[in-house]
Amino acid sequence: MSGTWVIIAGMALVTSLPRVIPILLLTGRKMPKIVTRWLALIAPAILSALLLPELLVDRSGISPSLSFYNLYLFAALLTSIVGWKTRSLFCAVMTGIAAVALVRFF
């Protein structure tokens, strides 16, 4: 039983250290503008890396249907446009849900 607690403590340490160390080292320091601009691009890059394979790849490989019939690609494009224009996460999510629901209904 004690081995389990050692594993849990180790996992907690490995998970928290990469988050705590930058906060401790960078608090109160001004970062160069190029670093700030680079950090701003990380979230879109990660989102793209997670979404594009899901939208464009099916079980047989690259999806040949880059068209209106690719339901999730259509919903993602519409959601992206609404999110970009409104800057509202709520509006973007509701648009995506409504797009998928309407296309499935019809």
Secondary structure, 3 states (H helix, E strand, C coil): CHHHHHHHHHHHHHHHHHHHHHHHHHCCCCCCHHHHHHHHCHHHHHHHHHHHHHHHEECCEECCCCCCCCHHHHHHHHHHHHHHHHCCHHHHHHHHHHHHHHHHHC
